[in-house]
Amino acid sequence: MTAENEPQNIALKEWAVSVKALVEGKQIIVMRKGGIIEETRDFQLLSPSFYLMPAYEHQKKHLLKEPFAADLDETLAGWSLDADSVAIEAYAEVAMDIEITDQETLDRLRGLHIWTDTFAEERLRWKKTKPLHVLVLRVYRLENPLEITMLPAYNGCKSWVRLEEEIGAPARVPVLDDAAFQAEVEKIQQALA
């Protein structure tokens, strides 16, 4: 692992069910507009690479396509609002940051993610003057998941958290091999062409 690929001590908070889909190779994108208490009031890419921190509180089954609704129950099994730690099992590198401002463009991606049209439309309409960021991610599974102490600074509706624990450089393997990842990227590019 080179210095430029050295893991950053930052995490993107994302629905646990979305992280599950990323780690299982079911999708390679996330949609971001920013958290409710985002310091900048809109989404900004703080780092081109980051850990994926599963968030549990605001997941909604009705905002997931039917084949993925059961995955939500799986992510909630054993989770508690009072949990004193969270497992981080994935790291991601941003391959593309696509800014979307119109419904027609967003609709072209509907077959490439786990969310319903309602969820995608709500993301686009919220903060109408700001673009929706569709991050295309190269996701890596950590060979040994990290157990991170859940600190008060990690709570709340925000996109990014700076991890206070020193993590080092855990071993990781790509979820999709190079050819499979490139094929997924090409599907996105073709959908948006």
C-alpha positions in Angstrom: 0.0 0.0 0.0 1.6 3.3 -1.1 1.4 6.6 0.9 -1.3 7.9 -1.5 -3.4 4.8 -0.9 -2.9 5.0 2.9 -6.2 4.9 4.6 -7.5 8.2 5.9 -8.8 8.5 9.5 -12.2 9.7 8.2 -15.5 7.9 7.7 -18.6 8.6 5.6 -21.7 7.7 7.5 -24.1 5.8 5.4 -27.2 3.7 6.1 -26.1 0.3 7.3 -28.2 -1.4 4.6 -26.4 0.7 1.9 -23.0 -0.3 3.4 -24.1 -3.9 3.3 -25.0 -3.6 -0.4 -21.7 -2.0 -1.2 -19.7 -4.7 0.7 -21.7 -7.4 -1.1 -21.1 -5.8 -4.5 -24.8 -5.1 -5.1 -24.1 -1.5 -5.9 -21.1 0.9 -6.3 -22.9 4.2 -5.7 -24.1 6.3 -2.8 -26.2 9.5 -3.1 -25.3 12.5 -0.9 -26.7 16.0 -0.4 -25.3 16.4 3.1 -26.5 15.7 6.6 -29.0 17.9 8.4 -26.3 19.3 10.7 -23.6 19.5 8.1 -21.1 22.3 8.9 -21.0 23.5 5.3 -24.8 23.2 4.8 -24.2 21.0 1.8 -22.2 17.9 0.8 -18.5 18.3 0.2 -16.1 15.5 -0.6 -13.7 15.8 2.3 -11.5 13.0 1.2 -11.1 10.8 -1.9 -11.0 7.8 0.3 -12.6 6.9 3.6 -14.1 4.2 5.8 -17.8 3.4 5.6 -19.4 3.9 8.9 -22.8 2.2 9.1 -25.7 4.3 10.4 -28.8 2.7 11.7 -31.2 5.4 13.1 -32.9 6.7 9.9 -33.1 3.7 7.7 -36.6 3.1 6.3 -37.8 -0.1 4.7 -40.3 1.6 2.4 -37.4 3.6 0.8 -35.7 0.3 -0.3 -36.6 -1.7 -3.4 -38.4 -4.9 -2.4 -35.4 -7.3 -3.0 -33.4 -5.3 -0.4 -36.0 -4.8 2.3 -35.0 -7.9 4.1 -31.4 -6.7 4.2 -32.5 -3.9 6.5 -33.8 -6.3 9.1 -30.5 -8.1 8.9 -28.5 -4.9 9.6 -30.8 -4.1 12.6 -30.4 -7.5 14.2 -28.3 -7.1 17.3 -28.1 -3.3 16.9 -29.0 -1.0 19.8 -29.3 2.8 20.1 -27.2 2.4 23.3 -24.4 0.5 21.5 -21.0 1.6 22.7 -19.2 0.5 19.5 -19.8 0.1 15.8 -18.2 -2.4 13.4 -16.5 -0.9 10.3 -15.9 -3.5 7.7 -15.3 -1.4 4.5 -13.1 1.2 3.0 -13.9 3.1 -0.2 -12.1 5.2 -2.8 -14.1 7.7 -5.0 -13.8 6.8 -8.6 -16.3 9.5 -9.7 -18.3 12.3 -8.1 -21.3 12.9 -10.4 -23.4 16.0 -9.7 -27.0 15.6 -10.7 -29.5 18.4 -10.8 -32.5 17.0 -12.7 -34.9 14.2 -12.3 -34.4 12.8 -15.8 -30.7 12.2 -15.2 -31.4 10.6 -11.8 -34.0 8.3 -13.3 -31.4 6.8 -15.6 -29.6 5.3 -12.6 -32.7 3.7 -11.1 -31.5 0.1 -11.9 -28.1 0.6 -10.3 -29.0 1.1 -6.7 -31.1 -0.4 -3.8 -33.3 2.7 -3.2 -36.8 3.4 -4.4 -37.6 6.2 -6.8 -39.2 8.0 -3.9 -35.9 8.0 -1.9 -33.9 9.1 -4.9 -36.4 11.9 -5.7 -36.4 13.1 -2.1 -32.6 13.3 -2.1 -32.7 15.3 -5.3 -35.5 17.7 -4.2 -34.0 18.4 -0.7 -32.0 21.7 -0.8 -33.1 22.2 -4.4 -30.3 24.7 -5.2 -27.6 22.1 -4.4 -26.7 19.2 -6.7 -27.1 15.6 -5.7 -23.7 14.0 -5.5 -23.6 10.4 -6.8 -20.4 9.0 -5.6 -19.1 6.0 -7.6 -17.1 4.0 -5.1 -14.4 1.3 -5.3 -15.1 -0.6 -2.2 -12.7 -2.7 -0.2 -13.6 -5.2 2.5 -11.4 -5.1 5.6 -9.9 -8.5 6.2 -10.5 -7.9 9.9 -13.4 -5.5 10.7 -12.6 -2.7 13.1 -14.6 -2.2 16.3 -14.8 1.5 16.8 -15.9 3.1 20.1 -19.0 5.1 19.5 -18.2 8.6 20.6 -20.7 11.5 21.0 -18.8 13.3 18.1 -19.9 10.5 15.8 -23.6 10.9 16.5 -26.0 13.1 14.6 -27.1 13.6 11.0 -23.8 14.4 9.3 -22.0 12.9 6.4 -18.4 12.8 7.8 -16.8 11.9 11.1 -13.1 12.1 11.9 -12.2 8.9 13.7 -10.4 9.6 16.9 -8.9 6.2 17.3 -5.6 5.5 15.5 -6.3 2.7 13.1 -3.2 2.2 11.0 -3.5 0.5 7.7 -5.7 -2.6 7.9 -5.4 -5.2 5.2 -8.2 -5.0 2.6 -9.4 -6.6 -0.5 -11.5 -5.2 -3.3 -15.2 -6.3 -3.2 -15.2 -6.5 -7.0 -12.2 -7.4 -9.1 -10.9 -4.9 -11.6 -13.0 -6.2 -14.6 -16.2 -6.4 -12.6 -15.7 -3.0 -11.2 -15.0 -1.5 -14.6 -18.1 -3.2 -16.0 -20.2 -1.5 -13.3 -18.6 1.9 -14.0 -19.5 1.4 -17.7 -23.1 0.7 -16.8 -23.2 4.0 -15.0 -21.5 5.9 -17.8 -23.8 4.3 -20.4 -26.9 5.2 -18.3 -25.8 8.8 -18.1 -24.6 9.1 -21.8 
